[in-house]
Each structure stands twice: as C-alpha cells, then as structure tokens.
Amino acid sequence: MKINIIPLLFIILLLPACDSIDPKDNTKAREALVGTWKGNGDYDVENSGTEDYWKATRYADGQYDLEILTLDPNKKTYEYYKEKGQWQVNDGYYTEVSTDNDETKYIILDLSSKRFDYNDASETDHSYYIQENRVKSSYSLRKPPSGYTEK
C-alpha cells in the first residue's frame, strides 16, 4: 500500500490552525478563556522600561483573579498586586470590570485553547498586542529577583 505523503503533510500542518476560535462566537470564546493564563511584556507606555508578569484565572461564573508583578530593572524595584472582578466576552471583545469598578475593554485578535492575543479596544495599531498562554492551574507567578525592593 502506497501512502501519498504530500496530503498527509498538508493535513498535519493545518491541524494547529483548526484550534483557532472565532472571537465573535461568544459561547466558544468564553469556554476557551476559562482557566489559568500567564503573560509578560512591557505594555505600560507611561513607565517604559518596566517588565510586567501576570497570572490570570478566569472562572466559568464570570469572575477573575489577576496577579501582577511589575519589575523596574533600572531602579531595582518591584510592585506586586492582586485584582478581582468580573469578565465577559461579547462580539469579539473581552471586558474586565474590577471590584473597584475599573472597566477595561479589549479587542480579541486571536484565540485558541492555548493562546489569547488581544489589544486595548481604543488602540488602532494592532501590530502591538498582548499575549497570554494557557498554563496549569498550579502555575505560580515568578518572584522578584534578589536585590529588588518593593516600591
């Protein structure tokens, strides 16, 4: 029996693309976002040069927990804080409302069971985006490096 390798290779290469979820499908997007996610980067334009690390846990009941660690390598300082609130998905947008009633709306750029790319809804340049990756619920946010002091 002879197997044609080209179609088989094509199917294998397309499998990761099948994991993509339509962000406008509210039910599927919501189901995909439930769980624990991590992210990192330098997304604070006002404090350029800082490094942010976070762990976000989104629950099926619409609540979320967020832990954020911000490092300032120039000053050797760090800030750590937690936030809780409600989250929702609606027509390609992801919204968080903290317990302090701070609301932030994001446009979902790409979503799969393992990756979540989004940007502030007010941004028009989507070459910059925030990325989160799914992790196990036991994941722990990194600790500040030794020698850093709390801000």
N, C-alpha and C positions, 0 to 999 in steps of 0.2 A: 504494500500500500504506500503510495507516494503522497506526501503532505506538501502542499504549496506553502512555503514559508512566508511569502510576502503578505498574504491576507492575515495570517496569524500574527505577524509582527505588527501590522496596522491595528488590529484589534487590541493587542497588548498596549500599544502606545496611546490608544484612545480611552482606556479604562480610567485613568485619573480624571479625565475631563467629564466622565459620567457622574462624578461625585459632586459636581457643581450644582448649587441650588439656586433657583430663581428667587432673588430677594423680594420680588413682588408677590410671591406666594406666601402670604402671612403665616399660614399653618406650618409649612415645611421650614421656613426660615426660623420661626420661633422654636420648633423642635430641634433644629440644628444648633441653636445658640445655647440651649440648656446644657449646663455643665461647667467645667473649670477651664479657664483660658489664661495664658500668660502673654505679656507683651513687653517690649522695651524699645527705647529710642530717645531721641532728643526732639520732642514735639512742642516744647514751650518756647515760643518765639521771643517772649519777653525776657526769659532767662536763658538765652542761648549759651550753650556750653555745658548745660546740666545733662545728666543722664537719668532717664526715668525707667523704672522697672515696676510692673504691676501684675497682680493676680486678680482676675475677675471670676466670680462664681455667680452664674445665673440660674435661678431656680424656676421650675415649671409653673409655680404660682405667681410669677411676675416680679419676684423680689430679686435683689442682687446684693452681693458683698464685694467690696473692692478694697484691696490693699495696694498702696503706692509707696515706693521708695524712690526719692529723688536725691541723686548724688551731685555735688559740685566739686569736681576734681581740682579746680583752681583754688578753692578755699578750703578743701578737705573737710567739707561739712555734708550733712545729710538731713533730710526730712522724711519722716515716716508717718503716714496717716491712713486711717480707715474710713470708708464711706459705705453707707447702706442706702437702699432706696428701691424704687420700682422701675422696671424696664418693659418696653413693648416694641413690637415690630409692626409697621403699617406702610404698605405700598412702597417697599424699597428703602424705608427709613427706619433707623434704630434710635429710640429715645430713652434717656435715663432721667429720672427725677429723684434727686437725693432726698433724704429725710429733712434737709434744710430747705426744701422746695427749689433747689437749683436745677433747672431743666437744661439738658444738652441734647441736641438733635444731630444725628449723623446720617449721611447717605451711605448705604451699603454698596461697595464697589465690587466685591467678590465674596462669596460664601460657599464653604463646603463643610463637611463633617470634621475637618481638621484645621481649617484656616478661615479667618474672618478679616477682610480688608475693608476699611471704612474711612470716612473723612468728615470733618465738620460740615454740616449741611450748608453753611454760609460760604464755604470755600468754592471757588470756581475752577481752581487749578488742581486737577486730580492726579497730577504727576507725583504729588506728595500724598502719602496716605499712611494710616495707622494700621498695623498688622498685629493680630493675635493668633496664637496657635493653641490648639487643644492640648491639655495636659491631664494627668490623672488627678483625681480629687485630693490625693495625698500630697500634691506638689506644695512645696514651701517657697515663699518668696525669699530671694537672696538676702543676706545680711550685709550691712555696710562694711566696707573694708576696714581693717585695723588702722588706727591712726586718724580716722574721721570722727568729728564731733557732731553732736546733734545741734541743728540750727535753732 
